[in-house]
């Protein structure tokens, strides 16, 4: 079954709830979103609501509210609030004022989900039995079923459906309304409704209803179950209904609804609980004994005692349930009806049939299989698996099936093997196509198993990369996974992304590549995007920045005459950008003469009937951008002077942009235009100087223009060297005038110095830089920082607003990833070029402190410390540990060793005896040292005396027994400080080094004897001594050997068929107790020895049942725990068993002829073997006298061939072929011949070549 759609995170932190209000009052619904900038839309019956006299909508940050005033009955509708992809429904219930009941129209639309009915007398066949409950939890319980919906108002938007309000989480799948869990009483009806919007579907959706996991209810439609489907063409909504009629108690359970359309799928789980009807007081006992027949006759069907049992259940206390099957199996048949009545079984006849089948069903032992296949096997994709069975007959042929189809050996994919009774099927290079049911057939018997092929987890081979794009641009996030066709999941800030109606996100697959496409990136698309597979995940960040506005056509200076039209026109890159026109710093307002237009990218200011007061500097400022476009409007007034006169020249300085200190500031790269009004008659000549030098138009950037009443000095693209004091001199015959203008050129600052990373954290770093050497003539407003991954080419901006300080903490980095940083300086003019990139660094936090620091050992000059690794190490490896110490009363920490140690223990040497020292340990990684782990209190460097103590192993606390020639290696541990003195002695004398070797260490001593002898037996004493304190222990070593022979074995008496023997114990018992004797006899004719007694404990015995007329000799062996003595003790004389005086004359018989011609009782069997493995051919023959056997291969005698070995044991003939090759195949024949005749048997031997090892390796 497909996996159900997972719940997404809601956009609402607080959801509006259903409310109830009286007519004429007001009601307020409140909602709170997770994000403060979320757009919220309110709806009534799925239609948008606009603010007006009836509805008032407010928004303050992340709090939104809807107020409905002057409520009437028509306002009782279903309302909804939508934010992003989340939608929450709620309803308004209108209550009439007291004394004015309102009746609903009789034809009110909608039905209640539950329609109570009286339980029918004959309920008919029951729906399917209860399946196993589903694994998914059920949704919340449905609303009360008896509630009737309110009729929609005339002027309110028409309701699409009349279902209870849905206040659950957002519906992100195919369902617009999911069926909810419900309760119903036995005999009543209930309807479950599911709705699917088909507006974005390419194919009509199909729906399935299930009970439990697998039971499809479509085949169960009938009297108690009806499925309906309707379609609304206006709303394009499919409505699916499942109606349960006359519910029964066994209808209780978990249900599931699945809807699918092409490649889209959604499912929903819900529960149905059927409650028993309350017992009435007037209970009629006759109604309890009703029959279950469907035709309504009195004698039809079977008796149904369920009603009576329900009545009894009310009156009798509940008892623990018992297993009815166990009771019926052990009860006599006469008690069945009584047991059925007591346990509430209404279908007694059906239960008896099942019980009969259960008794007949016995476990049959397979005649063909001795070991069958397991029920299921599991193998990883690309690996191989070997299925094995064991058959009863080694010569039987087996057949393997896959999903009921015969398997044939195809190359190296399937390998069939037969070894004795075992049969093997090997499947190499398992793929998903091998996930099937496999069967092995032997004759008419079959055993089956399921093979499950497990796919390896899908890992991410190429990670996502951070991106920074401009507003409205297309974004593509691409990753590469390890397997083609794998499913991935995309998330943004922890919320799963789906294809919504606006096609905001598109998902693309190309082999192993997966791409997330955002068509037009907006500000709200900023965030962390994550792609997940079942074997890993990758994350990247997207930053969306506003586009820089470009000027395609700037406004130009104009000179117009009176009554003419002046048109200022400019063109920018963004059509949506609006702007404001200013004249001499004052906003221009449109009127009868002034017209402002904005068409596409063009902005135009038109002035009709130009007047002298229209002269001035005009500026266009785009909204939201920090620059402007300026031009000057010159008014040309034609005047005729009829009276010539001479006026001295005069300079009238009134320049726009001049500061209070008579300094004109110009931005580098912009045009510097100095327009100086002058007067004088006749027209004066103008000279411009800078630093005492006359400025000419030799430079293409410099232009000097003199018009009537004005002298204009222009520099195209001002540069830093253009800064300085400019002087203008005007002269005519009447005189001259001079004025100074100070020009300051400001520019963007120089790039800051190379940033330095001061420290790094788990996901952050602190970076510092020096200000630029030149600030561009304007104070530095702040700095902008960017970072990028070392292996990436995209720089990500960390702040959009200038940062004023020169130390910045960058956060939200990935631990363990290598980064670089760079900085831009910003002043009032703009942003500088970027600084050089910093040295690469890796965000990583120091580890936690080591734990469990303690003193392991201490002496006069050394101390041993040990600790455990830190609980948190992080994503980079641990470099090591640093150990330091300091004397009590000082703060100077001295390193105990040079560098770091990789171990979690350390012995510090060359310390001063008596010093009181404190120790600490710190873990080091790339980020530096961790917090220190310190001892609880200082330690005094002085060895602590420990009493000596010997720890004898348990097996040495009793006598340690060894056999002569064995090695003794005893290690005995002891304790004691300082190092104790160890002394070994044997039987009170010091132990000689030539007798035994002793090796001592600080914690143990070893006693070693390479080859033991009898002299090594004895008591060994161990003494461990420290000054006047000592400890002792003893070990007893017993070296044993074989005993000697018994002594003085003699025959003491002979009578009848009996002989009495007597002997003495051996002198040498082998250093251990004699456990018994072995007595043997031999006939002097054959001298074959037979055992009379074994493990006999006494030193005398009687040999009985001897044969008359034979002469016997006897011998005895001694036995101890090592074994028998090497030599026996023999009797010096013999015992003769006398014959009786009666002489027996045997009767004469004719000799019987036992001769028989050879005959093979077991023939040779055809064999198929593998080359290189020795094999045998066996048969059996009988005949008298013993026949002579000859082996042939292809009718050639092979008796003298060294490769073949012929054996004959008790009539069983065996031919062994050593390491056969393919040429040893053929027909083998065995011939047996004696005087009475001969017999022949033959077989065929097939030798198969081995598979080369290279092919086996390739297959593996």
Secondary structure, DSSP 8 states (H G I E B T S, - for coil): ----------SEEE----EEEETT--EEEEEEESSTT--EEEEETTEE---SSSEEEEEETTEEEEEE-S--GGG-SEEEEEETTEEEEEEEEEE--TT------TT-S---S-------SS--S---------SS----B---TT-------SSS---S-------SS---SSEEE---BEEEETT--EEEEEEEE-TT-SS--EEEEEETTTEEGGGG-SSSEEEEEEEETTTTEEEEEEEE-S--GGG-EEEEEEEEETTEEEEEEEEEEEE-----SS--GGGGSEE--SS--TTSS-EE-HHHHHHHHHHS-------HHHHHHHS-GGGHHHHHHHTT-S-HHHHHHHHHHHHH------SSEEE---SEEEEETT--EEEEEEESSTT---EEEETTEE----TTSEEEEEETTEEEEEE-S--GGG-SEEEEEETTEEEEEEEEEE-----EEE----EEEETT--EEEEEEESSTT---EEEETTEE----TT--EEEEEETTEEEEEESS--GGG-EEEEEEETTEEEEEEEEEE-----EEE----EEEETT--EEEEEEES-TT--EEEEETTEE----SSEEEEEETTEEEEEE-S--GGG-EEEEEEETT-S-EEEEEEEEE-----SS---EEEEEE---TTB-TTSEEEEETTS-EEEEEEEEEES--EEEEEETTEE--TTSTTEEEEEETTEEEEEESS--GGG-EEEEEEEEETTEEEEEEEEEEEE---------EEEEE-SS-EEEE----S--TTS-EEEEEEEEEETT----EES-SS-B-SSEEEE-S--TT-EEEEEEEEEESS-B---------EE--------EEEEEEEE-SS-EEEEEE--S---SS---EEEEEEEETT----EESSSS-BSSSEEEE-S--TT-EEEEEEEEEETTEE---EE-SS-EE-----EEEEEE--GGGSS-EEEETT--EEEEEEEEEES--EEEEEETTEE--TTT-EEEE-SSEEEEEESS--GGG-EEEEEEEEETTEEEEEEEEEEEE------EEEEEEEEETTEEEEEEE--S--TTS---EEEEEEEETTT--EEEEEEEE-SSEEEE-S--TT-EEEEEEEEE-SS-B-SS-EE-SS-EE----S--------------EEEEEEE----EEEETTS-EEEEEEEEEES--EEEEEETTEE-TT-TTEEEEEETTEEEEEE-S--GGG-EEEEEEEEETTEEEEEEEEEEEE----HHHHHHH-
